[in-house]
Amino acid sequence: MFSKKNFALLAFSTAISLLLGELVLRAISPKAANFNHHQLYCEHDSLLGWRKIPNSRGHHKTPEYEVWENINSMGIRGPEYPLRKDSGEQRIVVLGDSFSEGYTVGFDSLFSEVLKKKLMETQSEQRIEVINTGTGGYSTDQELLCFESLGAKFQPDATVLMFCVNDPWFNNQHRYYSRGFKPLFVPEGDSLRLTNVPVRQMASRSFFSKTKDWLLENSELVRRGKNLRDNARYAADGQAVPDEWRIYQKEKRRKWKLPGR
């Protein structure tokens, strides 16, 4: 018979084993990349789904990089940009997702800042400003709405749209993973109709979900266990193509049989 004493002993020995496993993994192997290395410092937005939190500062830290991200009062990474454009000033607005936001590098190393410096070197007599509105998780539908609601206010002389290969898939989705719901354009005749607006907020996360994320953030044992499970599933699926890449998947050509063969 399994007594309470045996159960307590089993629970205690399991806890000690897990603790030892955690300590051994941390001691003998390099730390795995943080589970939430692409954390977004965002808040809900009824039009865009989410936006960077105005007047905030985000910290991104992994074994590969450590970056502080400063967000201005309009929810744009970087300094304050006045809406009014100075006489003779040339402005470029950049639209994009996390690749454009560039939270893995310092602000001065952003491609948009490098572009600004290069342009000013060739046109030293003219002031040039490049305003990067890139926000992690956006697709071109949200980027269009971002331009109409924010980017256009800066009176840009040119606009750069940064395309990502998963944009076509997420342009047809009403939700982006756990980041939240998003606007959705649907075909209507020869035009598009905006739906899902105002975008509703995600329901509050359960205690179980919060605990799972905390363990993935802080436990090498749990994180590596998840990696093993994901790799096993990936192998079992025959390296199936993820949903967001399937639009580029080539269909196998149909094999035709000749008569009499």
N, C-alpha and C positions, 0 to 999 in steps of 0.2 A: 504493500500500500504506500502511495506517495504522500508522505506526511508534510505538514507545514515546515518542519525542520529541514527536510530534504529539499523542499521548494526554495526555502531561504538560502540554503547552501548552493543550490544550482544558480540562483539569481546572483549571488555574491561572486561565485567563480566566473560566471559569464561576464559580469561587469569588470572584474579584474583582468580577464583575458582581453576584452575590448580595449581597456585602458593601456595594457602592455602593447597590444598591437598598434594603437595610435602612437605611443611613444617611440616604438621601434621604427615605424614608417617615417616619423619626423626626423629621427636620428640618422638613418642610413640612406635616405633617398632625398633628392632635391624636391623642394616644395612644388606641388603642381600649381598650374595657373589658377588664380582665384575664380571661383564659380561665377561670381557676379562682377567680372572685370569690366563689363560694358554697362555698368550701372548708369542709369540716366537720371539726372537731377531735374525731373520734370513734374508738372502738375497737370490736372485735367483741364482740357479746353473744349468748350462746347462746339466749336467749329472744326478745329484741327484734330481733335482727339486728345492730344497732349502737346505741351509746349515747355520749353526750358523755363525754370522758375526765375522770374525777374529778381534782380538784386541778390543773387545767390552765388555761392562758391562751392564747386564740387571737387572732390579729391578722388582721382583714379590711380590705384596702386596695384601693380602686379610684379612678379619677379623680373619682368622685362622693362617696365617703365613706371614712373611716378609723375603724375601731372596734376597741377591745380588748374581748374577751369573757372574763370570769372565771367559771370553773366550780368549784363547791364540791365538797366531799368525797362528795356523793351524786350527782354528775353533773348538777347543776341550775345553770343560769346565775343568778348572784347570790350573796348572802351565805349563811352557814350557817343552816339552818332546823332548830330542835330538833324532834324527833318529838313530844315532849310538849307539849300545848297548854295555855297558861296559863288560869286560871279567868277566864271572861268574854271570852276572846279569840275572835274570829270568823275563820275561815279559808276561803279560796277556793283551789282547785287548778285550774290551767289546763292543758288537754291540747291539743296541736297539733303542727304541723310547723314549717318554717322561718319562716313568717309569724308564728307565735307566739314562736319563739325570738328573732326580730327582730335578727339579727346585723348589720343595716345601720344600726342606731341605738344610741346609748349606753344603758346599763341604765336610767337615770333616765327615758329617753324611751319605754321600752317601754309598750305599751298597758296591760299588767297593772300596772305601777307607777303610771301615770296613774290607773287605776281605783282603786287603793289610796288614793291621795291624795284623790281626789274623795269616796270613801266616808268617809274619816276627817274630811273637812271637814264632812260632814253628821252624823257620829256621833262627835264629838270625845271623848265620854266612854268610848268603847269602842275597844280595840285591834283592828285589822284587819290581817291578813296575806294577801297574794296570792302564791301560789307557782306560778311558771310553769315547767312541765316540758317545754315545746315543744322538739322536736328535729327538725332538718332532715331531710326525706325520709320522715317518719312518715306513715302513713295511719291511718284510724280503728281498724283492727285492732290495730296496734302501740300506739296510744294507749289502747285498752282494756287491753291487757296491761301497759302502763306504769302505769296507774291501779291495777290489781290488785297489781302487784309493788312499787310505790313510792308513788304518789299517795295511796292509802288509808291509808298509815301516818301521814300527817299529820292524820288525823281531820278532814277538811274538812267545813264546814257546807254548802258548795255546790261544785259542780264545773262548770267551763265547758269545753265541747268545741268547739274551733275547727275548722270543716269547710272543706275545700278542694275545689274542683271536680274535681280528679284523684283524690280518695280512692276513689270507686267502682271505677275502673280498677285502681289498685294494690292494692286489697283483694282482687283476684282474680289477683294475680301473686305468684310465689314469689321474685322478684328485683326490686330497684330499680336499674336501670341499672348503673353501675360501683360503686355504693356497697356492694353486697353482697346476699346472700340474706336473706330475711325470712320470718317465720312466715306461715302461710296457713290461714285457716279455710275448711272445705268444708262444704256442706250435707249433713246427715244426718237425714232425716226432718223433724221440726219444729224441729230445733236445728242448731247448728254444731259441727263437730269441728275441733280445732286440730291442724294437721299442720306438717311441716317443722321441728319442734322435737325435739331441739336444732338450732338453725340452724348449718349448716356454714360455715366460713370460705371466703372467696374464695381461689383459687390465687394464688400470688405472681405479680406482673406481670412480663412479659417485658422484656428490655432495649429492644426496639423500642418497646413501649408507654411505658416511662419516658422514652425519648428523644423520642418524639412529644409527650408532655405537656410536657416541658421546653421544646421549641421553641415550642409554643403559648403557654407562659407568658412566654417571653422574646424571641420574634421577631415584629416587626410584619409582616414579609414573609410568614411562615408563617401567622400569625393572619388576615391579610387575604386570603391565598390561600384559606384554609379558608372564610371568609365568602363569597367569590365562588363557590366550589364548591357550598356549601350553598344559596345563593340560586338558582344554576342548576338544581340538583336540585329545589328547591321549585317553580320555574317550570315545569320539565318535567313534574312530577307534577300540574300544573293546580291548584296550591295545595291538595293533598290534606289532609284533616283528620288530625291526628296521632292515633295509637291511643288515647291517654288521653282524647281529647275525643269519640271516635266514639259513645260511649253517649248523647251529647246530639244527635247528628246526626239530622235529620228525614229519613225515607225519602220519596223522590219518590212522589207518588200515581200509581197505575196509570191509564193512559189507556184508557178504554173506547170501543169503536167501536159505533155504532148499526147495526142490521141494514140492509143495503142501501146503506151509505155506505163 
